[in-house]
């Protein structure tokens, strides 16, 4: 007969395993439901909602294991890095200067609104900086805790930004630009699942090791991002891609990471900042629309292309709308990728600067 301590440990392990199985099953059901409803990133939103419910009711696991969190961050970073290829960058042509300037302007606007959000008594400077950075919502949520921010507030405000963009974009395209959807191109994944998985694991391991060695902020994100981006720009290996099933699972893990951290106190804090954050998100969206008009005026692209290229979030939805309306999808992809990568790279730096400034004031 096993001693009492061993029986207690066995029951604890079994209870934890049951909690994870329940969380995974319910999250998967929500994933399929949200996908059927046409929501963007359904696995992430389902995992976040389910994890919040499980955490608040006390039936979920306490936290996401760190190795799984790092693997999810690395998967997202490698996916973004593989999107930065020479063909995409060359599509900018003579318009790369306005495109880069628009990306920098979006960063400045996001940082300014993040500083305004940090004036709220429930938001610290790092959380404010990360919460309103207009790009890479899942990546920013994933690195928020590592940088010392409140990932719960970052998650809610970032997903609020993405939700507002995704909800309003089709309405703006339809009623402002009077565009109708048409059949767009389809994109196929050329890389095999086997080699894609091997490359993914190698990029994550090497990226995290190098990032930790040279003390990059958020090495689990920036390390694999640089490794994958460098390989893609060098053209090796060719026709490689992250297997399409792995990325939604990584999104699910990131949703769990944020959702399991929720408490009733955090919900009350988020409730107090919600109107303030929503107003700042609308300010960012309005200014980005003006940047789209400026981009159209300086590059000669259509107003619709300029608007979609500068939309602050929802990359997958933006590219889908671009392809279905006849907008310059390649140009939109280039500008959006510049924004996305620059935001993801600069967010940790901005958070550190905010933290140092706040420490000096204190």
SERO-4910 file (N, C-alpha, C, O; in steps of 0.05 Angstrom, whole numbers):
BEGIN
 pado doro    nc1    nc2    nc3   cac1   cac2   cac3    cc1    cc2    cc3    oc1    oc2    oc3
  Unk    A     17    -24      0      0      0      0     18     25      0     37     27     16
  Unk    A     11     44    -17     27     68    -20     25     85      5      3     86     16
  Unk    A     46     99     14     45    116     37     26    140     31     21    146      8
  Unk    A     16    153     53     -3    175     49      7    197     31     -7    208     15
  Unk    A     33    204     34     44    226     18     44    219    -12     37    236    -29
  Unk    A     51    194    -18     51    185    -46     22    186    -57     18    194    -80
  Unk    A      3    176    -41    -25    177    -51    -34    205    -56    -48    211    -75
  Unk    A    -26    223    -38    -34    252    -41    -22    263    -67    -35    278    -81
  Unk    A      4    257    -72     17    266    -97      3    255   -121     -1    269   -141
  Unk    A     -3    230   -120    -17    217   -143    -44    230   -149    -51    235   -172
  Unk    A    -59    235   -127    -85    248   -131    -81    277   -142    -97    286   -158
  Unk    A    -60    290   -133    -55    317   -143    -48    318   -172    -57    335   -188
  Unk    A    -31    298   -181    -24    296   -209    -49    289   -226    -53    301   -247
  Unk    A    -65    271   -216    -89    263   -231   -108    286   -233   -120    290   -254
  Unk    A   -111    301   -212   -129    324   -212   -120    345   -232   -135    357   -247
  Unk    A    -93    351   -232    -82    370   -251    -86    361   -280    -92    377   -297
  Unk    A    -81    335   -284    -85    324   -311   -114    327   -321   -119    334   -344
  Unk    A   -132    321   -303   -161    324   -310   -168    353   -316   -184    358   -334
  Unk    A   -156    371   -302   -162    400   -307   -151    408   -334   -164    423   -349
  Unk    A   -127    398   -341   -117    405   -368   -133    392   -390   -137    405   -411
  Unk    A   -141    367   -386   -157    354   -406   -184    369   -410   -192    373   -433
  Unk    A   -196    376   -388   -221    391   -390   -218    418   -404   -234    426   -421
  Unk    A   -196    432   -397   -191    458   -409   -186    455   -439   -196    471   -455
  Unk    A   -171    434   -447   -165    430   -475   -190    422   -491   -195    432   -513
  Unk    A   -207    405   -479   -231    396   -494   -251    419   -497   -261    423   -519
  Unk    A   -256    434   -476   -275    457   -479   -264    478   -497   -279    490   -512
  Unk    A   -237    484   -496   -225    504   -513   -227    495   -542   -232    512   -560
  Unk    A   -223    470   -547   -225    460   -575   -254    463   -585   -258    470   -608
  Unk    A   -274    457   -568   -301    461   -576   -307    490   -582   -321    496   -602
  Unk    A   -297    508   -566   -300    536   -571   -286    545   -596   -296    562   -611
  Unk    A   -263    533   -602   -248    539   -627   -265    533   -651   -268    550   -669
  Unk    A   -277    510   -652   -294    503   -675   -319    520   -677   -328    527   -699
  Unk    A   -330    527   -654   -354    545   -653   -347    572   -664   -361    583   -681
  Unk    A   -326    584   -654   -318    611   -663   -309    611   -692   -314    630   -707
  Unk    A   -297    589   -701   -289    587   -729   -314    586   -747   -314    598   -768
  Unk    A   -334    572   -738   -359    570   -753   -373    598   -755   -387    604   -774
  Unk    A   -369    614   -734   -381    641   -733   -364    661   -749   -372    684   -753
  Unk    A   -341    652   -759   -324    670   -775   -307    689   -760   -298    709   -771
  Unk    A   -301    683   -734   -285    701   -718   -255    698   -726   -246    676   -733
  Unk    A   -240    720   -723   -211    719   -728   -197    705   -705   -204    709   -682
  Unk    A   -176    689   -711   -161    675   -691   -179    660   -671   -178    665   -647
  Unk    A   -196    642   -681   -216    630   -664   -204    613   -641   -215    612   -619
  Unk    A   -181    600   -646   -169    584   -625   -160    601   -602   -162    593   -579
  Unk    A   -149    624   -608   -139    642   -587   -162    653   -571   -161    652   -546
  Unk    A   -183    663   -584   -205    675   -569   -219    653   -553   -227    659   -530
  Unk    A   -223    629   -564   -236    608   -549   -219    601   -524   -230    598   -502
  Unk    A   -193    598   -528   -176    590   -505   -176    612   -484   -177    605   -460
  Unk    A   -176    637   -492   -176    659   -473   -202    659   -456   -201    661   -432
  Unk    A   -225    657   -470   -251    658   -456   -254    634   -438   -262    637   -415
  Unk    A   -247    610   -448   -250    586   -431   -231    587   -407   -239    580   -385
  Unk    A   -206    596   -412   -187    597   -390   -196    617   -368   -192    612   -345
  Unk    A   -207    639   -376   -217    659   -357   -239    646   -340   -239    649   -315
  Unk    A   -258    633   -353   -280    620   -338   -269    598   -319   -277    597   -296
  Unk    A   -251    582   -329   -239    561   -312   -224    573   -289   -225    562   -267
  Unk    A   -209    595   -294   -194    607   -272   -211    620   -251   -206    617   -227
  Unk    A   -232    633   -259   -250    647   -240   -267    627   -224   -274    633   -202
  Unk    A   -273    604   -236   -289    584   -222   -271    564   -206   -282    548   -191
  Unk    A   -245    566   -209   -227    549   -194   -224    521   -204   -213    504   -190
  Unk    A   -234    515   -228   -233    488   -239   -210    484   -259   -207    463   -270
  Unk    A   -195    505   -264   -174    504   -284   -146    501   -271   -144    504   -247
  Unk    A   -126    495   -287    -98    494   -277    -90    522   -267   -102    542   -274
  Unk    A    -69    523   -251    -61    548   -240    -47    566   -260    -52    590   -261
  Unk    A    -30    554   -276    -15    570   -295     -5    553   -319     -6    528   -317
  Unk    A      3    566   -340     14    551   -363     44    545   -357     59    563   -350
  Unk    A     53    520   -361     81    514   -357     99    532   -375     92    537   -398
  Unk    A    121    540   -364    139    558   -378    149    546   -405    150    561   -425
  Unk    A    157    521   -406    166    510   -432    144    512   -454    150    518   -477
  Unk    A    119    507   -446     98    509   -466     93    538   -474     88    544   -497
  Unk    A     96    556   -455     93    585   -461    115    594   -481    109    608   -500
  Unk    A    140    585   -476    162    593   -494    159    581   -521    165    593   -541
  Unk    A    149    556   -522    144    543   -548    123    558   -564    126    561   -588
  Unk    A    102    567   -551     81    582   -564     91    608   -575     85    616   -597
  Unk    A    107    622   -558    118    648   -567    137    643   -591    136    659   -610
  Unk    A    153    623   -589    172    617   -611    158    610   -637    166    618   -659
  Unk    A    136    595   -635    121    587   -659    110    612   -673    111    615   -697
  Unk    A     98    630   -657     88    655   -668    110    671   -681    107    682   -703
  Unk    A    133    673   -668    156    689   -678    167    677   -704    172    692   -723
  Unk    A    169    651   -706    179    638   -730    160    642   -753    168    647   -776
  Unk    A    134    641   -748    114    646   -769    116    674   -780    115    678   -804
  Unk    A    120    694   -763    123    721   -772    150    724   -787    151    737   -808
  Unk    A    171    712   -777    197    714   -790    196    702   -819    209    713   -836
  Unk    A    182    681   -823    180    669   -849    163    685   -869    164    680   -893
  Unk    A    149    705   -859    134    723   -876    151    745   -887    143    759   -906
  Unk    A    175    749   -876    192    771   -884    211    760   -905    234    753   -899
  Unk    A    202    760   -931    219    749   -952    227    771   -972    215    793   -972
  Unk    A    246    765   -988    256    785  -1007    235    793  -1028    234    816  -1036
  Unk    A    218    774  -1036    197    780  -1055    177    801  -1044    169    819  -1058
  Unk    A    170    797  -1019    152    815  -1007    164    843  -1003    151    863  -1009
  Unk    A    189    844   -995    202    869   -991    207    884  -1017    205    909  -1018
  Unk    A    213    869  -1039    218    882  -1064    193    894  -1076    194    912  -1093
  Unk    A    170    885  -1067    144    896  -1078    140    925  -1070    124    939  -1082
  Unk    A    155    934  -1050    152    962  -1042    163    981  -1063    152   1003  -1067
  Unk    A    184    972  -1077    195    989  -1098    204   1016  -1088    219   1017  -1068
  Unk    A    195   1037  -1102    203   1064  -1094    187   1075  -1071    191   1097  -1062
  Unk    A    168   1059  -1061    151   1069  -1040    159   1060  -1012    143   1062   -993
  Unk    A    183   1050  -1009    191   1039   -984    194   1061   -962    189   1056   -939
  Unk    A    202   1085   -971    206   1106   -951    179   1115   -938    178   1115   -914
  Unk    A    158   1121   -954    133   1127   -942    122   1104   -925    110   1109   -904
  Unk    A    126   1079   -934    116   1056   -919    130   1054   -892    117   1049   -871
  Unk    A    156   1058   -891    171   1057   -866    162   1080   -848    159   1076   -824
  Unk    A    159   1104   -859    151   1127   -843    124   1123   -831    119   1130   -808
  Unk    A    105   1110   -847     79   1105   -836     81   1085   -812     67   1089   -792
  Unk    A     98   1065   -815    102   1046   -793    113   1059   -768    104   1053   -746
  Unk    A    132   1077   -772    144   1092   -749    123   1110   -737    122   1113   -712
  Unk    A    107   1123   -754     86   1141   -743     65   1125   -727     56   1135   -706
  Unk    A     58   1101   -736     40   1084   -721     52   1077   -694     38   1076   -674
  Unk    A     78   1071   -694     92   1065   -669     91   1089   -649     85   1085   -626
  Unk    A     96   1113   -660     95   1136   -643     67   1141   -631     64   1147   -608
  Unk    A     47   1138   -648     19   1142   -639     12   1121   -618      0   1128   -598
  Unk    A     20   1096   -623     14   1075   -604     28   1080   -577     16   1077   -556
  Unk    A     53   1088   -578     68   1094   -554     56   1117   -538     54   1116   -514
  Unk    A     48   1138   -553     35   1161   -540      9   1153   -526      5   1161   -504
  Unk    A     -7   1137   -540    -32   1129   -527    -27   1109   -504    -42   1109   -484
  Unk    A     -5   1093   -507      2   1076   -484     10   1092   -460      4   1085   -437
  Unk    A     24   1114   -464     32   1132   -442      7   1144   -429      6   1147   -405
  Unk    A    -13   1151   -446    -38   1162   -435    -53   1141   -419    -64   1147   -398
  Unk    A    -53   1116   -428    -66   1095   -414    -52   1090   -387    -65   1084   -367
  Unk    A    -26   1093   -386    -10   1089   -362    -16   1111   -341     -9   1107   -317
  Unk    A    -29   1133   -348    -37   1153   -329    -59   1143   -311    -63   1154   -289
  Unk    A    -74   1122   -319    -95   1111   -303    -83   1097   -279    -62   1085   -281
  Unk    A    -96   1100   -256    -84   1089   -231    -81   1059   -231    -65   1048   -215
  Unk    A    -96   1045   -247    -95   1016   -248    -75   1005   -268    -74    980   -272
  Unk    A    -61   1022   -282    -43   1013   -304    -15   1023   -299    -11   1047   -295
  Unk    A      5   1005   -298     33   1013   -295     44   1020   -322     33   1013   -343
  Unk    A     67   1034   -323     79   1042   -349     84   1020   -369     79   1023   -393
  Unk    A     95    997   -359    100    975   -378     75    964   -390     73    959   -414
  Unk    A     54    960   -373     29    950   -383     16    969   -403      6    961   -424
  Unk    A     17    995   -397      7   1015   -416     21   1015   -442      8   1017   -463
  Unk    A     48   1012   -442     63   1011   -466     56    987   -484     53    990   -508
  Unk    A     53    964   -471     47    940   -486     18    937   -495     12    925   -515
  Unk    A      0    949   -479    -28    945   -484    -38    958   -510    -56    948   -523
  Unk    A    -25    980   -518    -35    995   -541    -15    995   -564    -19   1010   -583
  Unk    A      6    979   -563     24    976   -586      7    964   -609     -4    942   -605
  Unk    A      6    977   -632    -12    968   -653      1    947   -671      9    953   -693
  Unk    A      4    923   -661     16    902   -677     24    878   -660     35    881   -638
  Unk    A     18    854   -670     26    830   -657     13    826   -630     27    822   -610
  Unk    A    -13    827   -629    -28    824   -603    -20    799   -588    -14    800   -564
  Unk    A    -19    776   -602    -13    751   -589     16    751   -578     21    741   -557
  Unk    A     34    762   -594     62    763   -585     65    781   -561     81    775   -543
  Unk    A     51    804   -561     54    822   -539     42    811   -513     52    815   -492
  Unk    A     19    796   -516      8    783   -493     27    762   -482     30    759   -458
  Unk    A     40    748   -501     58    726   -493     82    737   -478     92    723   -459
  Unk    A     92    760   -484    117    771   -471    110    790   -449    129    800   -436
  Unk    A     85    797   -444     78    817   -424     88    810   -397    101    826   -383
  Unk    A     83    785   -388     91    777   -361    121    776   -359    133    784   -338
  Unk    A    135    768   -380    164    766   -380    177    793   -376    198    796   -365
  Unk    A    164    814   -387    174    841   -385    165    856   -360    173    879   -356
  Unk    A    149    843   -344    140    855   -319    113    870   -321    106    884   -302
  Unk    A     98    866   -343     72    878   -345     50    860   -336     54    837   -329
  Unk    A     26    871   -335      2    856   -327    -10    844   -352    -23    859   -368
  Unk    A     -5    819   -357    -14    806   -382    -44    805   -385    -55    803   -407
  Unk    A    -59    807   -362    -88    806   -364    -98    832   -377   -116    831   -394
  Unk    A    -88    855   -367    -96    880   -379    -86    882   -408   -101    892   -425
  Unk    A    -62    874   -413    -51    874   -440    -69    857   -459    -75    866   -481
  Unk    A    -77    834   -449    -93    816   -466   -120    830   -472   -128    830   -496
  Unk    A   -133    840   -452   -160    852   -457   -158    875   -476   -174    878   -494
  Unk    A   -139    894   -471   -137    918   -488   -128    911   -516   -139    922   -535
  Unk    A   -109    892   -519   -100    884   -545   -122    871   -561   -126    877   -585
  Unk    A   -137    853   -549   -158    839   -563   -182    858   -568   -196    854   -588
  Unk    A   -185    878   -551   -205    899   -556   -197    914   -582   -214    920   -598
  Unk    A   -171    921   -584   -162    934   -608   -167    917   -633   -178    927   -653
  Unk    A   -159    892   -632   -162    875   -655   -192    871   -662   -200    872   -685
  Unk    A   -208    868   -641   -237    864   -646   -250    888   -659   -266    885   -677
  Unk    A   -243    912   -649   -254    936   -661   -245    939   -690   -261    947   -707
  Unk    A   -220    933   -696   -210    935   -724   -225    915   -742   -234    922   -763
  Unk    A   -226    890   -732   -238    869   -749   -268    874   -753   -278    868   -775
  Unk    A   -281    884   -733   -310    889   -735   -316    913   -753   -334    912   -770
  Unk    A   -300    934   -751   -306    959   -766   -295    958   -794   -306    972   -812
  Unk    A   -274    943   -799   -262    943   -826   -281    936   -849   -282    950   -868
  Unk    A   -296    913   -847   -315    908   -869   -336    929   -872   -345    934   -895
  Unk    A   -345    941   -850   -365    963   -852   -353    987   -867   -367    999   -884
  Unk    A   -328    994   -860   -315   1017   -874   -311   1011   -903   -317   1028   -920
  Unk    A   -302    987   -910   -297    980   -938   -323    980   -953   -323    989   -977
  Unk    A   -344    971   -941   -370    969   -956   -384    996   -958   -393   1003   -980
  Unk    A   -385   1011   -936   -402   1035   -936   -387   1061   -941   -399   1081   -949
  Unk    A   -360   1061   -938   -344   1084   -943   -332   1082   -971   -333   1101   -987
  Unk    A   -320   1059   -977   -307   1056  -1003   -325   1042  -1024   -318   1041  -1047
  Unk    A   -348   1033  -1015   -368   1020  -1032   -356    998  -1049   -362    995  -1073
  Unk    A   -340    981  -1036   -328    959  -1049   -344    934  -1045   -355    930  -1023
  Unk    A   -346    917  -1065   -359    891  -1062   -339    869  -1063   -318    871  -1077
  Unk    A   -344    848  -1049   -325    825  -1048   -325    811  -1075   -345    809  -1089
  Unk    A   -302    801  -1082   -299    784  -1106   -282    760  -1099   -270    760  -1078
  Unk    A   -281    741  -1116   -265    717  -1111   -236    724  -1111   -226    734  -1131
  Unk    A   -222    718  -1090   -194    725  -1088   -177    700  -1092   -187    678  -1094
  Unk    A   -151    704  -1092   -133    682  -1096   -131    664  -1072   -137    673  -1050
  Unk    A   -124    640  -1076   -120    621  -1054    -90    617  -1050    -75    618  -1069
  Unk    A    -83    612  -1026    -55    608  -1019    -51    580  -1009    -65    571   -991
  Unk    A    -32    566  -1020    -27    538  -1012      0    537   -997     18    553  -1003
  Unk    A      2    519   -979     27    515   -964     44    495   -979     36    472   -982
  Unk    A     68    503   -987     85    485  -1003    103    467   -986    108    444   -994
  Unk    A    111    477   -962    129    461   -946    115    437   -934     92    439   -927
  Unk    A    130    415   -931    118    391   -919    115    395   -889    129    411   -877
  Unk    A     97    380   -877     93    382   -848    118    373   -834    126    385   -813
  Unk    A    132    353   -844    155    342   -830    178    363   -829    187    369   -807
  Unk    A    186    374   -852    208    393   -853    200    419   -840    216    433   -827
  Unk    A    174    427   -842    165    451   -829    167    448   -799    175    468   -785
  Unk    A    161    425   -788    163    421   -759    192    420   -750    198    431   -729
  Unk    A    209    407   -766    237    406   -759    249    434   -758    264    442   -740
  Unk    A    243    450   -779    253    477   -780    243    494   -757    258    509   -745
  Unk    A    217    490   -751    205    505   -728    219    499   -702    227    518   -688
  Unk    A    224    474   -696    237    467   -672    266    477   -671    275    487   -650
  Unk    A    280    475   -694    307    484   -694    309    514   -691    327    524   -676
  Unk    A    291    529   -704    292    558   -701    285    567   -673    297    586   -663
  Unk    A    267    553   -660    260    560   -632    283    555   -614    291    572   -597
  Unk    A    295    531   -615    317    523   -598    341    542   -602    352    553   -582
  Unk    A    349    546   -627    372    563   -632    366    592   -625    383    606   -613
  Unk    A    342    601   -632    335    629   -627    334    635   -597    344    656   -588
  Unk    A    322    617   -581    321    621   -552    349    620   -540    355    637   -523
  Unk    A    365    602   -549    392    599   -538    409    624   -545    422    635   -527
  Unk    A    408    633   -570    423    657   -577    412    682   -564    427    699   -554
  Unk    A    385    684   -564    373    707   -551    380    709   -521    384    731   -511
  Unk    A    380    686   -508    388    686   -479    417    693   -476    424    707   -457
  Unk    A    434    683   -494    463    687   -492    470    717   -495    486    727   -480
  Unk    A    457    730   -514    463    758   -519    444    777   -504    445    801   -507
  Unk    A    427    765   -487    410    780   -469    390    797   -483    386    821   -477
  Unk    A    377    786   -504    355    800   -517    331    802   -498    327    783   -483
  Unk    A    316    824   -498    291    824   -484    272    805   -497    269    804   -521
  Unk    A    258    789   -481    239    769   -491    253    750   -511    244    750   -534
  Unk    A    273    736   -503    288    719   -522    271    697   -535    277    689   -557
  Unk    A    250    688   -522    233    667   -533    218    677   -558    208    661   -574
  Unk    A    215    704   -560    201    715   -583    221    726   -603    221    719   -627
  Unk    A    239    744   -594    257    758   -613    278    739   -624    286    742   -647
  Unk    A    288    720   -608    308    701   -619    298    685   -643    310    686   -664
  Unk    A    276    670   -640    266    655   -663    257    673   -686    259    665   -709
  Unk    A    248    697   -680    240    716   -701    264    723   -718    262    723   -743
  Unk    A    286    729   -706    310    736   -721    321    712   -737    330    715   -759
  Unk    A    321    689   -725    331    665   -738    314    659   -763    325    655   -785
  Unk    A    288    659   -760    270    652   -782    271    674   -804    272    668   -828
  Unk    A    272    699   -796    274    721   -815    299    720   -831    299    725   -855
  Unk    A    322    715   -817    347    713   -831    348    690   -851    357    693   -873
  Unk    A    338    667   -843    337    644   -861    319    650   -886    326    643   -908
  Unk    A    297    663   -881    279    669   -904    292    689   -923    290    686   -947
  Unk    A    306    709   -912    319    729   -930    343    716   -945    349    725   -967
  Unk    A    356    697   -933    378    683   -946    368    662   -966    384    651   -981
  Unk    A    342    656   -965    331    637   -984    336    608   -977    334    590   -994
  Unk    A    342    602   -951    346    575   -942    333    570   -916    335    586   -897
  Unk    A    319    548   -913    311    529   -934    288    539   -951    273    556   -942
  Unk    A    286    529   -975    265    538   -993    239    525   -988    237    502   -979
  Unk    A    217    540   -994    190    529   -993    184    516   -965    172    495   -963
  Unk    A    193    530   -945    188    521   -917    165    537   -905    163    561   -911
  Unk    A    150    525   -888    128    539   -875    121    524   -849    125    500   -847
  Unk    A    111    539   -830    102    527   -805     76    511   -811     58    523   -823
  Unk    A     74    486   -804     50    470   -809     25    485   -800     25    496   -778
  Unk    A      5    485   -816    -18    502   -811    -34    495   -786    -48    512   -776
  Unk    A    -31    471   -776    -45    463   -752    -31    472   -726    -44    475   -705
  Unk    A     -5    477   -728     11    483   -704      5    511   -695      3    516   -671
  Unk    A      3    531   -713     -1    558   -705    -26    563   -688    -25    576   -668
  Unk    A    -50    552   -696    -73    555   -679    -70    543   -651    -80    553   -632
  Unk    A    -54    521   -650    -49    509   -624    -32    527   -607    -36    530   -583
  Unk    A    -12    540   -620      4    560   -605    -13    583   -596     -9    593   -574
  Unk    A    -31    592   -613    -50    613   -605    -66    605   -580    -71    621   -562
  Unk    A    -74    579   -580    -90    569   -558    -73    570   -532    -83    578   -511
  Unk    A    -48    562   -534    -31    563   -510    -27    591   -500    -27    596   -476
  Unk    A    -24    611   -518    -21    639   -510    -47    649   -497    -46    664   -478
  Unk    A    -70    640   -508    -95    647   -495    -98    636   -467   -108    649   -449
  Unk    A    -89    611   -463    -89    599   -437    -71    615   -418    -78    620   -395
  Unk    A    -48    623   -428    -29    637   -411    -41    662   -399    -38    668   -376
  Unk    A    -55    677   -416    -68    702   -407    -93    696   -390    -97    708   -369
  Unk    A   -109    677   -399   -135    672   -386   -132    660   -358   -147    668   -340
  Unk    A   -112    642   -354   -109    630   -328    -99    649   -307   -100    643   -283
  Unk    A    -89    672   -315    -79    692   -296   -101    710   -285    -96    727   -268
  Unk    A   -126    708   -296   -147    726   -287   -156    720   -259   -156    697   -250
  Unk    A   -163    742   -244   -176    740   -218   -199    760   -217   -201    777   -235
  Unk    A   -215    759   -197   -237    778   -194   -227    806   -191   -238    825   -201
  Unk    A   -204    809   -177   -192    836   -173   -183    847   -200   -187    871   -206
  Unk    A   -171    830   -217   -162    839   -243   -186    847   -261   -184    867   -276
  Unk    A   -208    832   -259   -232    839   -275   -243    866   -266   -252    882   -283
  Unk    A   -243    871   -240   -253    897   -231   -234    920   -241   -244    941   -249
  Unk    A   -208    915   -241   -189    935   -251   -193    940   -281   -193    963   -290
  Unk    A   -197    918   -296   -201    921   -325   -228    935   -330   -230    951   -349
  Unk    A   -248    930   -314   -274    943   -317   -271    973   -314   -285    988   -328
  Unk    A   -254    982   -296   -251   1011   -292   -236   1024   -315   -241   1047   -321
  Unk    A   -218   1010   -328   -203   1022   -350   -215   1018   -377   -206   1029   -397
  Unk    A   -236   1001   -379   -247    993   -405   -256   1017   -422   -247   1019   -445
  Unk    A   -272   1036   -411   -280   1059   -428   -256   1075   -438   -255   1084   -461
  Unk    A   -237   1079   -420   -213   1095   -426   -197   1081   -448   -189   1095   -467
  Unk    A   -193   1055   -446   -178   1040   -466   -192   1040   -492   -179   1043   -513
  Unk    A   -219   1036   -492   -234   1036   -517   -232   1063   -532   -229   1063   -556
  Unk    A   -233   1085   -517   -230   1111   -530   -203   1114   -542   -201   1125   -564
  Unk    A   -182   1105   -529   -155   1107   -540   -151   1090   -565   -137   1097   -583
  Unk    A   -164   1066   -565   -163   1049   -588   -175   1062   -612   -165   1061   -634
  Unk    A   -198   1076   -608   -211   1090   -630   -194   1113   -639   -194   1120   -663
  Unk    A   -180   1126   -621   -162   1148   -629   -140   1137   -647   -134   1149   -668
  Unk    A   -128   1114   -640   -107   1102   -656   -118   1095   -684   -105   1100   -704
  Unk    A   -142   1083   -684   -154   1075   -710   -159   1100   -728   -154   1099   -752
  Unk    A   -169   1122   -716   -174   1146   -731   -149   1158   -743   -148   1166   -766
  Unk    A   -127   1159   -726   -102   1170   -736    -90   1152   -758    -78   1163   -777
  Unk    A    -92   1126   -755    -82   1108   -775    -97   1111   -801    -85   1108   -823
  Unk    A   -123   1117   -800   -138   1122   -824   -128   1147   -839   -126   1147   -863
  Unk    A   -120   1167   -823   -108   1191   -835    -81   1185   -847    -73   1195   -868
  Unk    A    -66   1167   -834    -40   1159   -845    -44   1143   -871    -28   1145   -890
  Unk    A    -66   1128   -873    -72   1114   -898    -78   1134   -921    -70   1130   -944
  Unk    A    -92   1155   -914    -97   1176   -934    -71   1189   -943    -67   1193   -967
  Unk    A    -53   1195   -924    -27   1206   -931    -10   1187   -948      3   1195   -967
  Unk    A    -12   1161   -942      3   1141   -957     -8   1140   -986      8   1137  -1005
  Unk    A    -34   1141   -988    -46   1141  -1015    -37   1165  -1031    -32   1163  -1055
  Unk    A    -37   1189  -1018    -30   1213  -1032      0   1214  -1041      6   1225  -1062
  Unk    A     17   1201  -1025     46   1203  -1031     55   1180  -1050     75   1183  -1064
  Unk    A     41   1158  -1050     50   1135  -1066     33   1130  -1091     42   1116  -1109
  Unk    A      9   1142  -1092     -8   1138  -1115    -25   1113  -1114    -40   1107  -1133
  Unk    A    -24   1098  -1092    -42   1075  -1089    -70   1085  -1083    -74   1108  -1076
  Unk    A    -89   1067  -1086   -117   1075  -1081   -121   1081  -1051   -106   1073  -1034
  Unk    A   -143   1096  -1045   -149   1102  -1018   -155   1077  -1002   -148   1074   -979
  Unk    A   -169   1058  -1016   -175   1033  -1002   -149   1018   -995   -147   1008   -973
  Unk    A   -130   1017  -1013   -105   1004  -1008    -90   1018   -985    -79   1005   -967
  Unk    A    -90   1044   -985    -77   1059   -964    -91   1054   -937    -77   1051   -917
  Unk    A   -117   1053   -937   -132   1047   -912   -125   1020   -901   -119   1017   -877
  Unk    A   -126   1000   -918   -121    972   -909    -92    969   -901    -86    953   -883
  Unk    A    -73    983   -914    -45    980   -908    -38    992   -881    -19    983   -868
  Unk    A    -54   1011   -871    -48   1024   -846    -67   1017   -823    -65   1028   -802
  Unk    A    -85    998   -828   -103    989   -807    -87    977   -784    -70    960   -788
  Unk    A    -92    987   -759    -75    979   -736    -83    952   -724    -91    951   -701
  Unk    A    -80    930   -740    -85    904   -728   -101    886   -746   -111    895   -767
  Unk    A   -104    861   -738   -120    842   -753   -108    835   -780   -121    837   -801
  Unk    A    -82    826   -780    -68    822   -805    -82    802   -823    -85    807   -847
  Unk    A    -90    780   -812   -103    759   -829   -128    770   -842   -134    765   -865
  Unk    A   -144    784   -826   -169    795   -836   -164    817   -857   -178    819   -877
  Unk    A   -143    833   -852   -136    854   -871   -129    842   -898   -138    852   -919
  Unk    A   -112    822   -898   -103    810   -923   -126    796   -937   -128    796   -962
  Unk    A   -144    784   -922   -167    771   -934   -185    791   -948   -195    786   -970
  Unk    A   -190    814   -935   -207    835   -947   -193    846   -971   -206    852   -991
  Unk    A   -166    850   -969   -151    860   -992   -154    842  -1017   -159    852  -1039
  Unk    A   -152    817  -1012   -153    798  -1034   -181    796  -1046   -185    792  -1070
  Unk    A   -202    800  -1030   -229    797  -1039   -241    822  -1051   -263    822  -1063
  Unk    A   -227    845  -1048   -238    870  -1059   -222    881  -1082   -230    902  -1094
  Unk    A   -200    868  -1089   -184    879  -1112   -165    900  -1104   -153    913  -1121
  Unk    A   -160    904  -1077   -140    924  -1069   -112    912  -1074   -109    889  -1080
  Unk    A    -92    929  -1071    -64    921  -1076    -55    903  -1053    -42    913  -1034
  Unk    A    -61    877  -1054    -56    860  -1031    -26    857  -1025    -18    855  -1002
  Unk    A     -9    857  -1046     20    855  -1041     30    880  -1027     46    878  -1008
  Unk    A     21    904  -1036     29    929  -1023     19    929   -994     34    937   -976
  Unk    A     -6    921   -990    -18    920   -963     -1    901   -945      5    908   -922
  Unk    A      6    878   -956     21    859   -940     49    870   -932     57    866   -910
  Unk    A     62    884   -951     88    896   -945     86    916   -922    101    914   -903
  Unk    A     68    935   -924     65    955   -904     57    943   -877     67    951   -856
  Unk    A     38    924   -878     29    912   -853     52    896   -840     54    896   -815
  Unk    A     68    883   -856     90    867   -844    111    886   -832    123    879   -811
  Unk    A    116    908   -845    135    928   -833    125    937   -806    140    938   -786
  Unk    A     99    943   -805     87    951   -779     88    929   -759     96    934   -736
  Unk    A     81    905   -767     80    883   -748    107    876   -736    110    874   -712
  Unk    A    127    873   -753    154    866   -744    166    889   -728    178    884   -707
  Unk    A    163    914   -736    174    936   -722    161    939   -694    175    945   -675
  Unk    A    135    934   -692    122    935   -666    131    913   -648    136    918   -624
  Unk    A    134    889   -659    141    866   -642    170    870   -632    176    862   -609
  Unk    A    188    880   -649    215    884   -641    218    908   -621    234    906   -602
  Unk    A    203    929   -626    207    953   -610    191    952   -584    197    967   -565
  Unk    A    171    935   -582    154    935   -558    170    929   -532    167    943   -512
  Unk    A    188    908   -532    203    903   -508    221    927   -501    225    933   -478
  Unk    A    233    940   -521    250    963   -516    234    986   -504    243    998   -485
  Unk    A    211    991   -516    193   1012   -506    185   1007   -477    184   1025   -460
  Unk    A    179    981   -471    170    974   -444    193    979   -424    188    989   -402
  Unk    A    217    972   -432    240    976   -414    245   1006   -409    251   1014   -386
  Unk    A    242   1022   -430    246   1051   -427    225   1063   -408    231   1080   -392
  Unk    A    199   1054   -412    178   1063   -394    185   1056   -365    181   1072   -347
  Unk    A    194   1031   -361    200   1022   -334    223   1039   -321    221   1047   -298
  Unk    A    244   1045   -337    266   1061   -326    257   1089   -319    265   1101   -299
  Unk    A    240   1100   -337    230   1127   -332    213   1128   -307    215   1147   -291
  Unk    A    196   1108   -304    179   1107   -280    196   1104   -255    190   1115   -234
  Unk    A    217   1087   -257    234   1083   -233    249   1109   -225    252   1115   -202
  Unk    A    257   1124   -245    271   1150   -239    251   1169   -226    259   1183   -207
  Unk    A    227   1170   -235    207   1188   -223    201   1179   -194    197   1196   -176
  Unk    A    199   1153   -190    194   1143   -163    216   1149   -144    215   1142   -120
***
